């Protein structure tokens, strides 16, 4: 029997700038065992995800994964272009931890009310790879909010952030300062892929990054951890 899975999120789920964790998840199962639907939009905040749930609940899947909040966490950091994001993503409020919790709670409430799916909320990938920085601490703080929302709504909490912290501590990565991703940096990655034929993993390795290509978007190592926590938390029948 095929398990239908809807994966909700932002650019990490859209997978234009990240290694595709949906593809990695699919490969972990025999052909036909899982059917994956992608609901990822670049740059989305939790508020944006809340506005586009019609497409999910119209044809409810068996399992729903939610990986959202990276942009909400980034917006709390000095140097993030908040005003541009508000305009670009048509946000009615300024991003904050409290608003993120409210929006994520509303996402889960609607999914619970209008589907019978098993729901899993993933904590956030680590921002950057220095755990004592403001970026990493922001992703940890927002991950705690996700855990609180999962507990309050009695849905599964999938500890991606914790798994990535373990991986970073195990590998003892180079001390590279977190840098906010700019449009020019995104274009640079696309150019390296299109012109120089470099893979995301090659770009990541050349920059000395362990889990990401640019401190935010995932390389194969980071994306594999996403697939693993989904499998471990929601799909125990996986091989």
C-alpha positions in Angstrom: 0.0 0.0 0.0 1.4 3.4 -1.0 1.8 6.0 1.7 1.0 9.5 0.4 3.2 12.2 2.0 2.8 15.9 1.7 6.0 17.9 2.5 5.3 21.5 3.5 7.9 24.2 3.8 10.0 26.9 2.2 13.1 26.9 -0.1 14.5 23.8 1.8 11.5 21.9 0.6 11.3 23.6 -2.8 14.9 22.3 -3.4 16.1 24.8 -6.0 19.0 25.8 -3.9 19.2 22.8 -1.5 19.7 19.1 -2.1 16.3 17.6 -2.5 15.4 15.8 0.8 12.1 14.5 -0.9 14.2 12.6 -3.4 16.4 11.2 -0.6 13.3 10.1 1.3 11.9 8.4 -1.7 15.1 6.5 -2.3 14.9 5.1 1.2 11.8 3.1 0.3 11.0 0.4 -2.3 9.4 1.7 -5.5 5.8 2.5 -5.0 5.9 2.5 -1.2 5.7 6.3 -0.8 4.2 9.0 -3.0 5.6 12.4 -2.2 3.9 15.8 -2.9 6.0 19.0 -2.6 4.5 22.2 -1.1 7.6 24.4 -0.8 7.8 28.0 -1.7 11.1 30.0 -1.6 11.3 32.6 1.2 8.1 31.6 2.9 7.4 32.4 6.5 5.0 30.4 8.7 2.3 33.1 7.8 2.7 32.4 4.1 2.4 28.6 4.6 -0.9 29.2 6.6 -2.3 31.1 3.6 -1.7 28.2 1.1 -3.1 25.2 2.9 -6.1 24.8 0.6 -4.0 22.8 -1.8 -3.1 20.4 1.0 -6.4 19.8 2.6 -8.3 19.5 -0.7 -6.8 16.1 -1.3 -5.6 15.1 2.1 -2.5 12.8 2.3 -1.7 10.1 4.8 1.3 11.9 6.3 2.1 15.6 6.4 5.6 17.0 7.3 6.1 20.6 8.1 9.5 22.2 7.9 9.0 26.0 8.3 10.5 28.7 10.4 14.0 29.2 9.0 13.1 32.6 7.5 11.2 33.6 10.7 14.4 32.8 12.6 16.6 34.7 10.2 14.4 37.7 10.5 15.3 38.0 14.1 19.0 38.5 13.2 20.9 41.7 12.8 21.5 42.4 9.1 18.4 40.5 7.8 16.5 42.7 5.4 13.2 42.6 7.3 11.5 45.5 5.5 12.2 43.9 2.1 10.9 40.6 3.3 7.7 42.1 4.6 7.0 43.7 1.3 8.1 40.8 -0.9 6.1 38.2 1.1 3.2 40.5 1.8 3.4 40.0 5.6 0.7 41.9 7.6 2.9 42.0 10.7 6.6 42.3 11.5 8.1 38.8 12.0 8.6 37.8 15.6 8.8 34.7 17.7 5.3 35.2 19.1 3.8 35.6 15.7 5.6 32.6 14.4 4.2 30.5 17.2 0.7 31.8 16.5 0.9 31.1 12.7 2.5 27.6 13.1 -0.2 26.8 15.7 -2.9 27.8 13.2 -1.3 25.7 10.5 -1.4 22.6 12.7 -4.9 23.3 13.9 -6.2 23.5 10.4 -4.4 20.4 9.2 -5.8 18.5 12.2 -9.3 19.8 11.7 -9.5 19.1 7.9 -7.4 16.0 7.5 -6.8 12.6 9.2 -3.1 12.7 8.3 -0.3 11.9 10.7 1.4 15.2 11.2 5.1 15.8 12.0 6.8 19.1 12.7 10.5 19.3 12.1 12.7 21.5 14.1 14.9 23.8 12.1 18.3 23.1 10.5 21.1 24.8 12.3 21.8 28.3 10.8 25.5 28.4 10.2 27.9 25.9 11.8 29.2 27.8 14.9 26.9 26.8 17.7 27.7 29.8 19.9 26.6 32.4 17.4 23.4 34.4 17.2 22.4 32.6 14.0 22.6 29.1 15.5 21.0 30.2 18.7 18.1 31.7 16.8 17.5 28.4 15.0 17.6 26.7 18.4 15.1 29.1 19.9 12.6 28.8 17.1 13.1 25.0 17.2 12.0 25.1 20.9 8.9 27.0 19.8 8.2 24.2 17.2 8.5 21.6 20.0 6.0 23.6 22.1 3.5 23.8 19.2 3.9 20.1 18.5 3.3 19.2 22.2 0.3 21.6 22.5 -1.4 20.1 19.4 -0.4 16.5 20.1 1.5 16.0 16.8 4.9 14.4 16.2 8.0 16.5 16.8 10.9 15.5 14.6 14.2 16.6 16.1 16.2 17.7 13.0 17.9 20.6 14.9 19.1 18.2 17.5 20.4 15.7 15.0 22.3 18.5 13.1 23.9 19.7 16.3 25.1 16.2 17.0 26.6 16.0 13.5 28.3 19.4 13.9 29.8 18.5 17.2 31.0 15.1 15.9 32.7 16.6 12.9 34.2 19.7 14.6 33.8 21.9 11.5 35.9 24.9 10.6 35.0 28.1 12.4 33.4 30.0 9.5 31.3 33.0 10.4 27.6 33.0 9.5 26.7 35.2 6.5 23.2 36.2 5.5 22.3 35.0 2.0 21.9 37.8 -0.5 20.3 37.8 -4.0 23.8 38.1 -5.4 24.9 35.0 -3.5 22.0 33.0 -4.8 22.8 34.0 -8.3 26.4 33.0 -7.7 25.4 29.5 -6.7 23.1 29.2 -9.7 26.0 30.4 -11.9 28.4 27.9 -10.4 25.9 25.1 -11.1 25.0 26.2 -14.7 28.3 27.4 -16.0 31.0 25.6 -14.0 28.8 22.4 -13.5 29.6 22.3 -9.8 27.3 20.3 -7.6 25.8 21.7 -4.4 28.1 19.4 -2.5 31.2 20.7 -4.4 30.2 24.3 -3.6 29.6 23.3 0.0 33.0 21.6 0.3 34.9 24.5 -1.4 33.4 26.8 1.2 34.3 24.6 4.2 30.7 24.0 5.1 29.6 20.7 6.6 25.8 20.6 6.3 24.9 23.6 4.0 26.0 25.3 0.8 25.6 28.9 2.2 24.9 28.5 6.0 21.1 28.0 5.2 20.4 25.7 2.3 21.3 22.1 2.7 23.9 19.9 1.0 23.5 16.2 0.8 24.7 15.6 4.3 22.1 18.1 5.7 19.3 16.9 3.5 20.0 13.3 4.4 19.4 14.2 8.1 16.0 15.7 7.1 15.0 12.5 5.3 16.2 10.4 8.3 14.3 12.2 10.9 11.1 12.0 8.8 11.6 8.3 8.4 12.5 7.7 12.0 9.6 9.7 13.3 6.8 9.0 10.9 7.6 6.0 8.7 8.9 3.1 10.9 8.3 0.7 8.0 11.1 2.2 6.0 14.1 0.2 4.9 
